[in-house]
Amino acid sequence: MQVCMNAAVAREPLTQSVEDYLKAIYNLSPEGRPASTSDIAHRLELSAPSVSGMVKRLSEQGLLEHVPYKGVQLTEEGRRAALRMIRRHRVIETYLVDRLGYTWDTVHEEAERLEHAVSDTLIQRMADAMGNPHADPHGEPIPTADGLIEEISAAPLSEVPAGETVEVRRVTAGDPARLRYLASLDLKPGAVVTVLDRQPFQGPVTLRIEDRVQVLGNELALSLLCSRSVAR
């Protein structure tokens, strides 16, 4: 889908709160599926009544639309605004790691603070300085300035059959301690692993990473999204 984030919109600049809502709803709406009010409240750590009131206001502003009995989804204008914030966040994270020496477990909170303050011009200059990367340090795709985003086809490591070799493409674990642990195992985007054994009933996964064997719990294996395109 092509969305132009630079289209002129006759409205006042969005507040930080509105930007956070739109970004959260985008992240809760894979493939455009509706996001429930309760999921939005949980993601933003807000009460359900507060979220319901904001959802109503955003709907009146043309940024959201209600899907009866299912939740809300972004309009084209809302999606454009959400992608603009996601681009800012992911470019900032990448710049902090690539140019300022941050580790991937320390950049999220910094990017959350900075994304509302910087200009689109600065974001573009940061991206240009890095050669316009396609993904952030966690493997999440970075939307282009024109609003295009490449959705990566990947499956959780916990679902990869035994004997298959895959490449880690994205890491969805958000907890800094988990990210540090995965980094200590060299399980970052670009890592190539072979599944040696996968226990049933959400049991652990046994991997070969380079020349060593590692057992990984199901929850962490779920957070590693992998591509099956790597040749054995």
Backbone as a ProteinNet text record, in pm:
[ID]
protein_1_A
[PRIMARY]
MQVCMNAAVAREPLTQSVEDYLKAIYNLSPEGRPASTSDIAHRLELSAPSVSGMVKRLSEQGLLEHVPYKGVQLTEEGRRAALRMIRRHRVIETYLVDRLGYTWDTVHEEAERLEHAVSDTLIQRMADAMGNPHADPHGEPIPTADGLIEEISAAPLSEVPAGETVEVRRVTAGDPARLRYLASLDLKPGAVVTVLDRQPFQGPVTLRIEDRVQVLGNELALSLLCSRSVAR
[TERTIARY]
83.6	0	87.1	50.9	127.6	50.5	114.3	53.6	149.7	104.6	191.6	179.1	284.4	280.4	298.8	337.4	362.4	242	128.4	8.7	-33.6	-77.3	-118.4	-247.3	-252.3	-369.6	-408.5	-531.9	-578	-624.7	-533.3	-568.6	-454.5	-485.7	-383.4	-285.3	-160.1	-65	-119.7	-92.9	-142.5	-67	-137.1	-73.4	6.1	94.2	172.8	81.6	-24	-116.1	-182.7	-226.8	-290.9	-191	-69.9	32.6	57.8	60.3	81.4	-34.1	-155.8	-272.9	-265.3	-237.1	-235.7	-127.1	-11.5	98.3	61.1	-0.5	-40.1	-144.5	-241.1	-345.8	-287.9	-194	-129.1	-59.6	14.3	88.2	-3.4	-124.7	-221.4	-309.7	-285.6	-373.6	-297.3	-237.8	-168.5	-264.3	-217.6	-298.2	-429.8	-432.1	-549.8	-664.1	-641.5	-748.9	-781.4	-908.3	-946.2	-874.2	-851.4	-792.2	-901.9	-906.1	-1008.4	-968.7	-1070.4	-1045.2	-962.4	-989.8	-915.5	-768.5	-741	-601.1	-528.3	-597.3	-537.4	-507.3	-602.2	-582.6	-463.8	-451.9	-340.1	-207.7	-203.8	-79	-34.1	-127.9	-92.5	-96.6	-133.4	-142.5	-236.1	-356	-458.6	-587.2	-680.5	-808.6	-896.1	-985.4	-1075.2	-1164	-1219.5	-1300.7	-1221	-1095	-1012.4	-989.9	-963.1	-941.1	-1068	-1181.7	-1309.2	-1336.1	-1306.9	-1327.3	-1236.2	-1108.9	-1015.2	-1050.4	-1090.6	-1129.1	-1244.6	-1339.9	-1453.5	-1406.9	-1313.9	-1264.1	-1185.6	-1102.8	-1024.5	-1113.7	-1221.2	-1316.8	-1384.4	-1420.5	-1483.4	-1388.7	-1257.1	-1156.5	-1121	-1178.5	-1152.1	-1025.2	-969.6	-846.6	-872.3	-990.8	-1030.4	-1170.4	-1201.3	-1339.2	-1373.8	-1497.9	-1543.2	-1581.8	-1545.7	-1590.2	-1685.2	-1815.1	-1912.4	-1873.8	-1876.5	-1851.3	-1707.3	-1619.4	-1481.4	-1378	-1400.6	-1303.6	-1291	-1169	-1145.1	-1028.8	-1026.3	-912.3	-881.8	-760.1	-716.6	-777.2	-814.2	-847.5	-717.5	-727.8	-605.7	-525.5	-595.9	-526.3	-462	-532.5	-476.7	-356.9	-364.9	-251.7	-131	-153.5	-44	27.5	-52.2	6.7	80.8	24.1	88.9	222.6	225.6	350.2	456.9	413.1	508.6	577.7	500.7	560	645.1	601.2	679	812.2	808.7	934.3	1027.8	976	1059.2	1121.8	1037.6	1085.6	1196	1174.4	1270	1397.1	1387.2	1509	1592.3	1526.5	1599	1668.2	1595.7	1658.2	1781.6	1768	1878.8	1996.8	1969.2	2076.1	2149.4	2072.9	2134.8	2231.8	2193.7	2280.7	2395.4	2361.8	2459.6	2564.3	2522.2	2613.3	2651.6	2573.7	2601.9	2639.5	2649.6	2700.7	2603.3	2474.1	2376.3	2364.5	2319.4	2287.6	2138	2098.9	1960.1	1859.3	1904.7	1814.1	1793.2	1861.8	1852.9	1788.9	1749.2	1708.6	1559.5	1476.6	1332.2	1283.5	1320.1	1272.9	1326.7	1451.5	1507.8	1427.8	1398.1	1323	1181.9	1120.9	986.8	985.1	1090.4	1096	1125.9	1215.2	1262.7	1167.9	1090.1	1010.7	909	865.1	765.7	829.3	960.1	1026.3	1099.5	1147.1	1229	1141.4	1202.1	1130.8	1149.4	1061.4	1076.9	1205.9	1247.8	1372.9	1492.3	1494.4	1603.7	1601	1482.3	1471.7	1526.7	1494.8	1544.1	1695.8	1751.2	1897	1965.8	1903.7	1958.2	1955.4	1843.9	1832.1	1933.5	1946.8	2043.3	2185.3	2218.1	2353.4	2385.6	2280.9	2301.5	2277.8	2254.1	2228	2086	1992.5	1850.6	1826.7	1852.3	1834	1688.7	1670.3	1536.1	1475.4	1557.3	1507.5	1581.4	1516.1	1578	1660.5	1723.9	1811.3	1740.5	1607.8	1532.4	1476.2	1508.3	1459.9	1325	1267.7	1137.8	1156.9	1071.6	1087.7	1064.6	1145.9	1133.9	1052.1	938.7	863.6	948.6	927.5	997.1	930.6	997.2	940.2	810.1	790.3	667.7	558.3	584	480.6	472	577.3	577.5	644.6	591.2	651.4	651.5	765.9	781.1	754.4	643.3	610.1	690.8	764	851.9	772.9	780.6	715.7	807.5	763.9	848	759.5	814.1	743	817.9	747.6	816.4	906.8	1020.2	1114	1048.9	953.4	885.7	805.1	779.7	702.3	787.8	917	1005	1029.7	1009.9	1029.7	1175.6	1194.2	1328.9	1399.4	1526.9	1607.1	1614.5	1536.4	1535.1	1629.5	1696.2	1785.6	1716.3	1719	1648	1734.4	1691.3	1757.5	1664.5	1714.7	1636.8	1618.8	1493.7	1465.4	1419.3	1337.7	1286.4	1287.1	1304.6	1298.5	1194.6	1087.5	976.6	983.1	1078.4	1092.3	1124.3	1040.4	1061.3	1134.2	1134.1	1197.2	1348.9	1411.8	1556.8	1637.8	1597.7	1673	1667.9	1555.5	1544.5	1628.6	1628.2	1710.2	1858.3	1899.8	2040.7	2073.5	1981.8	2005.9	2015.5	1923.5	1928.7	2057.3	2101.3	2226.2	2344.3	2339.9	2449.6	2457.9	2346	2341.9	2361.9	2387.9	2402.4	2273.4	2158.7	2028.8	1971.4	2026.6	1983.4	1950.7	1883.3	1853.9	1978.8	1966.1	2079.1	2141.6	2112	2167.2	2105.3	2188.3	2142.8	2148	2034.7	2026.3	1962.1	1994.2	1932.8	1855.4	1729.4	1647.7	1680.2	1734.9	1771	1655.7	1577.4	1467	1365.6	1238.6	1131.7	1034.7	1028.3	941.7	795.6	700.8	558.3	504.5	379.7	308.5	384	428.9	499.8	628.4	692.5	818.9	934.6	1055.3	1173	1217.1	1296.6	1353.3	1504.3	1562.4	1707.4	1763.8	1862	1916.2	2065.2	2111.1	2254.7	2279.4	2361.9	2400.6	2550.2	2587.7	2727.3	2776.3	2867.8	2924.4	2881.4	2774.7	2731	2581.1	2540.8	2400.6	2340.4	2217.4	2152	2006.1	1957.9	1816.5	1747.4	1635.7	1562.8	1418.9	1368	1230.2	1131.3	1008.2	907.3	876.1	869.8	833	935.4	1062.8	1166.3	1167.5	1143.7	1139.3	1026.4	915.5	803.9	842.8	936.9	973.9	1074.3	1124.1	1220.4	1147.1	1128.9	1060.1	1164.2	1147.8	1253.4	1205.2	1299.6	1275.2	1325.5	1246.8	1284.8	1355.2	1405.1	1465.8	1613.4	1670.7	1812.7	1835.1	1930.5	1960.1	2026.7	1998.9	2059.9	2207.3
-119.2	0	124.3	219.8	342.4	454.7	517.7	628.5	744.1	860.9	979	1054.7	1056.7	1126.5	1275.8	1320.6	1462	1536.6	1465.4	1531.1	1642	1751.1	1864.4	1831.2	1860	1834.2	1963.4	2006.1	2132.9	2109.1	2100.9	2082.2	2133.4	2152.3	2193.4	2078	2109	2001.5	1907.9	1780.6	1683.1	1695	1671.7	1673.7	1544.8	1548.1	1428.8	1312.2	1340.9	1235.3	1170.7	1252.2	1199.1	1116.1	1165	1090.2	954.3	950.5	823.5	727	780	695.5	636.4	719.3	672	567.2	590.7	493.7	362.1	369.7	248.8	170.4	239.8	171.7	107.3	173.7	112.6	-17.4	-13.7	-131.4	-243.9	-208.4	-308.3	-359	-310.9	-342.4	-406	-523.9	-588.8	-616.4	-586.4	-607.3	-531.4	-420.6	-335.7	-385.3	-489.9	-542	-441.4	-434.9	-338	-362.6	-254.6	-262.4	-236.9	-317.3	-300	-189.8	-130.9	-25.8	-78.9	-202.1	-259	-280	-320.6	-338.1	-203.6	-100.1	33.2	81	59.9	100.8	28.8	-100.6	-178.3	-129.6	-104.3	-60.4	74.4	166.7	301.8	318.5	210.9	213	323.8	325.5	423.1	350	422.1	361.6	348.5	250.6	228.9	350.6	418.7	537.1	649.1	667.4	770.4	737.7	610.3	569.2	584.5	548.3	560.7	705.8	798.7	939.5	988.9	948.6	990.8	927.6	801.8	734.9	808.9	852.6	927.2	1057.1	1128.3	1254.5	1231.4	1127.7	1099.4	1057.2	988.2	950.5	1074.1	1169	1293.1	1376.4	1361.2	1434.7	1364.7	1248.7	1177.2	1095.9	1068.5	990.9	842.7	811.9	674.2	649	522.4	485.2	361.9	359.3	247.7	130.3	11.9	-112.6	-177.6	-183.7	-231.5	-365.1	-368.1	-487.1	-539.3	-463.7	-510.6	-411.9	-283.1	-185.5	-70.5	-21.5	93.1	62	131.2	123.4	261.2	281.6	411.4	441.3	566.9	612.1	632.6	667	692.1	806	909.2	1021.1	978.6	896.4	847.7	758.2	673.5	585.2	666.7	772.6	858	920.6	969.2	1031.8	928.6	808.3	703.6	663.1	646.7	607.5	716.2	839.4	949.7	937	904.2	889.9	763.4	656.9	533.2	554	626.7	657.9	734.8	836.6	914.2	824.8	742.7	658.6	564.6	499.2	397.2	457.7	573.8	640.8	686	740.1	785	666.8	555.4	437.5	394.4	391.7	347.9	443.3	572.5	671.9	661	640.8	629.3	511.6	399.9	282.2	299.6	345	351	460.1	574.9	689.7	733.1	698.7	748.9	639.9	516.1	410	353.1	382.3	321	171.5	92.8	-47.7	-59.6	-169.8	-179.9	-189	-219	-228.5	-94.3	10.7	140.6	250.1	218.3	326	357.1	264.6	284.8	407.8	418	530.6	663.5	664.6	787.2	828.7	731.1	762	807.9	750.6	792.4	940.3	985.7	1126.3	1217.3	1174.9	1261.5	1269.8	1164.4	1156.7	1268.9	1324.3	1431.8	1569.4	1578.4	1708.8	1741.2	1639.5	1664.5	1695.8	1760	1791.9	1680.7	1678	1581.2	1605.3	1731.1	1763.5	1699.1	1707.7	1646.1	1494.3	1435.5	1290.7	1249.8	1326.3	1291.3	1304.4	1406.2	1422.9	1310.1	1266.1	1153.1	1027	1005.7	888.6	895.5	1013.2	1030.4	1000.8	1046.5	1026.2	878.6	796.4	652.5	572.3	641.2	569.3	519.5	584.3	549.1	400.7	358.6	217.4	173.6	45.9	-9.6	-63.7	-85.5	-143.9	-84.5	-85.4	-33.7	-144	-117.2	-218.6	-347.7	-342.8	-462.7	-534.2	-482.1	-543.4	-492.2	-394.8	-339.7	-251.2	-265.5	-185.8	-37.5	46.4	191.5	245.4	311.4	370.7	474.4	486.2	589.4	724.3	830.3	964	978	894.3	896.6	807.7	746.3	667	523.7	470.5	329.9	248.6	132.4	45.7	-96.8	-160.7	-297.3	-393.1	-463.4	-560	-687.4	-727.9	-844.4	-971	-1067.6	-1196.3	-1282.6	-1313.7	-1390	-1471	-1579.9	-1668.2	-1675.4	-1689.5	-1703.6	-1825.3	-1811.6	-1922.4	-2044.2	-2019.4	-2129.3	-2217.2	-2169.6	-2247.2	-2308.8	-2283.4	-2336.7	-2485.4	-2571.2	-2715.1	-2749.4	-2857.6	-2907	-2942.8	-2907.2	-2934.7	-2820.5	-2716.6	-2605	-2493.1	-2432.6	-2319.6	-2191.2	-2091.9	-1967.2	-1848.1	-1731.6	-1606.5	-1524.2	-1474.1	-1385.4	-1252.5	-1211	-1086.6	-975	-1010	-909.8	-967	-877.8	-916.8	-828.5	-890.5	-813	-799.5	-862.4	-848.5	-703.7	-642	-501.1	-477	-576.1	-560.7	-550.9	-446.6	-430.3	-549.6	-612	-726.5	-842.3	-863.2	-970.7	-939.5	-813.4	-775.4	-795.8	-762.3	-783.7	-932.1	-1014.1	-1158	-1213.2	-1172.6	-1219.6	-1174.2	-1051.7	-1002.9	-1085.9	-1129.5	-1211.7	-1346.9	-1388.7	-1515.1	-1493.3	-1367.5	-1331	-1352	-1343.1	-1359.1	-1220.9	-1161.1	-1030.5	-1042.5	-942.5	-950.4	-979.7	-1076.3	-1118.8	-1248.9	-1289.8	-1415.3	-1533.4	-1631.3	-1753.1	-1867.4	-1934.9	-2042	-2165.8	-2280.2	-2406.1	-2462.2	-2495.8	-2555.8	-2703.8	-2745.4	-2885.6	-2967	-2902.4	-2973.9	-2871.6	-2908.3	-2821.1	-2907.4	-2883.9	-2962.9	-2919.9	-3014.5	-2979	-2904.6	-2857.8	-2792.3	-2671.2	-2587.5	-2463.4	-2489.8	-2599.2	-2633.2	-2557.1	-2577.2	-2502.9	-2545.6	-2459.2	-2483.6	-2495.8	-2598.6	-2617.1	-2570.6	-2481.2	-2417.4	-2443.8	-2433.5	-2420.5	-2279.2	-2204.5	-2068.9	-2073.2	-2060.8	-2078.6	-2216.6	-2221.5	-2351.8	-2396.2	-2338.3	-2377.7	-2408.2	-2482.7	-2522	-2442.3	-2394.6	-2312.1	-2354.7	-2365.4	-2394	-2263	-2237.5	-2111.3	-2141.7	-2071.4	-2089.2	-2044.5	-2096.3	-2068.5	-1920.2	-1850.3	-1708.6	-1625.7	-1653.1	-1582.2	-1625.9	-1754.6	-1802.4	-1736.4	-1706.7	-1637.5	-1496.6	-1435.3	-1296.7	-1284.5	-1396.9	-1395.7	-1433.6	-1336.3	-1361.5	-1390.6	-1501.6	-1554	-1574.3	-1562.4	-1589.4	-1729.2	-1802.6	-1938	-1943.3	-1829.9	-1822.9	-1861.1	-1884.6	-1917.3	-2060.7	-2081.3	-2217.5	-2296.4	-2426.4	-2512	-2535.6
0	0	0	-83.9	-90.6	-22.9	72.3	144.5	141.9	104.4	100.1	229.7	309.3	436.9	418.6	298.1	277	222.6	212.5	162	257.2	200.9	282	355.6	483.3	563.4	633.4	613.1	669.1	812.5	904.9	1044.4	1130.9	1257.6	1352.8	1374.2	1411.2	1440.5	1548.4	1533.9	1630	1761.4	1870.3	2001.2	2022.5	2120.8	2151.8	2188.7	2264.6	2304.9	2184.2	2089.1	1968.8	1888.5	1875.4	1801.7	1865.6	1999.2	2068.4	2043.1	2043.5	2015.8	1875.6	1778.1	1639.6	1618.3	1677.2	1664	1731.4	1849.5	1920.8	1842	1785.4	1709.4	1584.7	1519.7	1403	1443.6	1553.7	1596.9	1644.1	1686.8	1731.2	1617.1	1494.7	1382	1266.8	1288.5	1176.8	1062.2	941.6	820.4	824.9	899.4	901.9	987.5	1066.3	1151.4	1260.9	1304.3	1408.1	1540.2	1613.5	1747.4	1850.1	1954.1	2056.5	2153.5	2216.7	2315.5	2431.9	2472.9	2585.7	2550.4	2426.6	2385.1	2380.8	2333.8	2329.7	2471.2	2561.6	2701	2763.5	2735.1	2789.5	2731.5	2600.4	2535.6	2590.4	2611.8	2656.1	2807.9	2878.2	3024.6	3071.3	3012.1	3045.4	3080.5	3143.7	3177.6	3053.5	3054.6	2941.8	2914.3	3016.7	2988.8	2919.4	2960.3	2896	2749.8	2720.8	2582.8	2501.6	2558.7	2486	2448.3	2540.7	2510.7	2400.3	2403.4	2299.4	2165.6	2166.7	2042.2	1976.7	2057.3	2002.7	1938	2004	1948.8	1819.9	1818.4	1698.5	1582.7	1615.5	1510.9	1453.5	1539.9	1494.2	1409.2	1432.8	1355.1	1224.1	1200.2	1075.5	1075.6	1195.5	1205.1	1230.3	1282.1	1310.8	1257.9	1240.4	1212.9	1295.5	1344.2	1425.9	1337.2	1382.5	1319.2	1418.4	1388.6	1487.1	1549.4	1683.4	1763.9	1754.9	1691.6	1676.3	1729.8	1714.9	1760.2	1662.6	1646.4	1558.7	1465.4	1353.2	1263.7	1209.8	1166.4	1118	981.8	962	828.4	750.9	624.6	547.7	610	655.7	719.6	850.9	929.1	1054.3	1032.2	930.1	897.8	854.8	778	732.4	852.2	948.3	1067.2	1152.8	1163.4	1242.4	1180.7	1049.2	983	996.2	997.6	1016.6	1151.8	1257.5	1390	1399.4	1336	1338.3	1266.7	1155.3	1086	1178.4	1244.9	1336.1	1442.6	1505.4	1615.1	1567.9	1457.1	1412.2	1354.7	1290.8	1244.6	1364.4	1465.5	1584.9	1652.1	1669.9	1731.2	1652.5	1521.7	1437.2	1447.2	1448.9	1458.2	1593	1699.3	1831.7	1837.5	1775.1	1774.1	1676	1554	1445.5	1465.1	1516.9	1522.9	1664.1	1764.4	1898.8	1997.7	1952.1	2037.7	2138.5	2124.7	2213.5	2180.3	2278.4	2252.1	2226.1	2160.3	2115.3	2229	2349.7	2464.2	2533.6	2490	2558.5	2474.7	2350.5	2259.8	2260.7	2306.1	2292.5	2368.8	2494.8	2575.4	2522.9	2478.7	2421	2297.3	2210.8	2088.9	2121.2	2224.7	2264.5	2302	2369.6	2408.6	2290.2	2203.1	2095	1976.1	1952.5	1829.2	1816.1	1928	1922.7	1905.5	1927.1	1927.9	1798.8	1728.3	1609.8	1489.1	1389.7	1265.8	1163.9	1065.3	957.2	879.4	872.2	803.5	873.7	1007.3	1082.5	1066.3	1071.2	1053.8	918.2	813.9	681.5	674.3	738.1	736.8	813.9	922.4	996.8	910.6	840.5	753.5	640	578.9	469.7	517.3	638.2	690.6	709.7	727.1	747.2	619.8	507.7	383.8	371.4	441.9	437.9	467.2	590.3	627.3	613.4	586.8	568.1	697.2	800	924.2	1042.7	1158.2	1280.2	1347.2	1462.4	1524.1	1562.6	1575.8	1612.8	1490.5	1371.7	1248.9	1202.7	1272.5	1232.7	1109.2	1007.4	886	911.8	847.8	861.7	744.1	769.4	658.7	586.3	456.6	380.8	405.2	359.8	373.6	296.4	195.5	116.4	173.8	286.7	351.3	306.8	246.6	208.9	318.7	346.9	447.5	394.8	405.6	358.1	472.3	463.9	567.8	543.6	643.9	632.8	663.7	574.6	596.7	682.3	802.1	894.2	987.3	1039.3	1131.5	1263.2	1375.1	1504	1505.7	1570.3	1580.5	1646.1	1733.4	1802.8	1708.1	1585.2	1488.3	1378.5	1380.7	1277.1	1303	1204.2	1225.3	1255.3	1328.8	1357.2	1227.5	1220.3	1102	1003.6	1026.7	932.3	977.1	880.3	905.7	862.7	950.1	924.5	963.2	919.4	957	1045.5	1155.3	1241.3	1169.4	1148.9	1078.5	1171.2	1270.5	1364	1504.5	1601.9	1742.8	1809.3	1860	1915.5	2066.8	2131.4	2276.9	2310.4	2391.9	2423.9	2555	2643.3	2773.2	2757.9	2810.3	2793.8	2841.4	2953.6	3004.9	2905.6	2841.8	2743.1	2619.2	2579	2464.2	2494.3	2615.7	2652.5	2651.3	2701.2	2703.1	2561	2473.6	2334.9	2266.7	2295.7	2237.2	2285.2	2410.5	2463.8	2394.1	2333.6	2259.7	2109.7	2070.8	1929.3	1851.8	1919	1853.4	1822.5	1717.2	1670.1	1521.8	1464.3	1321.2	1238.7	1148.1	1067.2	1113.9	1237.9	1289.1	1214.9	1182.1	1115.3	1216.1	1234.7	1334.1	1271.6	1326.4	1286.3	1405.1	1381.9	1487.4	1495.3	1608.4	1627.5	1685.2	1772.5	1836.8	1887	1878.5	1928.2	2007.2	2138.1	2223.5	2207.4	2219	2204.6	2325.8	2312.5	2422.1	2475.8	2381	2414.5	2492.4	2458	2523.1	2462.7	2513.9	2467.4	2327.9	2266	2133.6	2149.2	2087.8	2089.4	1956.1	1961.4	1842	1827.6	1704.9	1681	1630	1702.9	1664	1636.9	1511.8	1470.8	1515.8	1612	1649.8	1788.4	1840.5	1974.2	1975	2076.9	2093	2209	2189.4	2290.3	2302.2	2424.9	2449.6	2483.8	2416.3	2432.8	2471.3	2571.8	2613.9	2507.7	2516.4	2414.7	2402.7	2515.6	2512	2434.8	2457.8	2383.1	2237.3	2212.1	2074	1996.4	2064.3	1999.4	1955.5	2026.8	1997.5	1883.6	1833.6	1722.8	1594.9	1506.2	1380.6	1273.5	1205.3	1118.7	976.1	884.6	744	710.8	634.4	598.3	463.1	417.2	285.3	285.8	404.4	413.6	369.8	279.5	234.1	344.5	345.2	448.4	416.9
[MASK]
++++++++++++++++++++++++++++++++++++++++++++++++++++++++++++++++++++++++++++++++++++++++++++++++++++++++++++++++++++++++++++++++++++++++++++++++++++++++++++++++++++++++++++++++++++++++++++++++++++++++++++++++++++++++++++++++++++++++

